[in-house]
Amino acid sequence: MAKVSEILAEHNVSPVIQILRLLKPDEEGGFSLPPIDRAKLWLQLQSYCEAKPKSVETLDDDGVDQDEFKNISNEDLKKLIPK
């Protein structure tokens, strides 16, 4: 069974080029897609341009894991804040 990418390549079809065609205005200056659909396409296209950031452990300058403070109670937090 052929992969979709192989079938598209056989027919010289580029998904990126097709998306760009949908984002261009037509001869009358209008668009064939509503604004929300064009925005979704732009977001999809952007995902091909930039890598998504990887999840990293957040440590402050003292090497303390910031996530450990997510479950701290309001009372305990008040004790940590200088008066």
N, C-alpha and C positions, 0 to 999 in steps of 0.2 A: 504494500500500500504506500503510495507516494505521500510525502509531507505536503502540507499546504504551501509552504515556502517554495518547494520544488515545482509545484504546479504553477504558481504565480510566475516563477522565473522562466518556465517553459513558454509562457504567454507574454513575456516581457511586461508584466504588471508589477508596479511598485506600490505597496500600500501607502507609503509616504507621499508619492506623487498624486495618488488618488485623493488623499486627505487635502493636500494643497489645492487641488482643483476645486474641491467642495468649499474651500475657504475663500476663493476668489469671487469677486462680484461678476454677475452675468453681463450681457451686452447692454442691458438697460440700467446697470449700476446697482441692481438689487442682488440679493443673495438667495440661493435656492434652499438654504436651511435657516431655521429660526436662530436668533442670537444664542439661546442656551445650548443648542446643538453645536453651533460653531465654537462656543467656549469649551465644550467637552472635547471636541476634536483638537483644539489647541493644547489642552492639557495632555491628551494622549500623545500628541506629537512631541511635546516637551519631554515626556518620559523617555523618548529615544535620544534626546540631546544631553541629558544630565543624569548622572547616576544618583540613585536615591541614597541618602545618608545612612550609614550603618548605625545600629544601636551601640552606644558606648556607655561604659560605666562612668557616672559623673562623680568626680572627686574634686573637692575644693583644694585650695592651696595647702591646707594642712593634711591632705590625704584622707579626708573624711568622706565617706560615701553619703551623698545627699539623699539618696532614697531611704536611708534608715530613718529619716525624719518625717516620712509620709504618714506614719501611723501614730505620731505623737499627739497626746491629748492637749486640749487648750490649757488645762491647769499646768501640765508639765512645761508647756511652751512659755507660759507666764513666768515660771521660775527661771527660765533661761534668759529672759530679756532683762538687761540691766535697768535699774530704776534711776 
